[in-house]
Amino acid sequence: MVLSNLRGTETGRIQIGSYTAADRANITGLLEASSSAVVPIGTRRISVQLAMIGTGLFNDAYADNLSLVLTDTNATATSVPEPSAILGVLIGGALVVGAMKKRRKNL
């Protein structure tokens, strides 16, 4: 994967290995592989490329269940408050303002 900013300048690169028959003990099958990394600030594009290159007359490479998953690791720090919480703050603020006005009238 190549990560780039708005201008197309590369901000990062992630690669999941190149596997051989020896990696599979010469048995046809799929190997599970994954990678994780922090997406650099300013990244606006992620280009995913799958290259399957054979070594003989045939290219008998396989891939299954490929995915790119982006998660917000700061979700709790930047979460949006529930509407009921905002309503509570507004009502609380209105009660404080009302109490202050009443107190001024009594002075």
Beta strands, then each sheet from edge to edge (+ up, - down):
strand 1: 2-4
strand 2: 10-13
strand 3: 45-47
sheet 1: 2+ 1- 3+
end
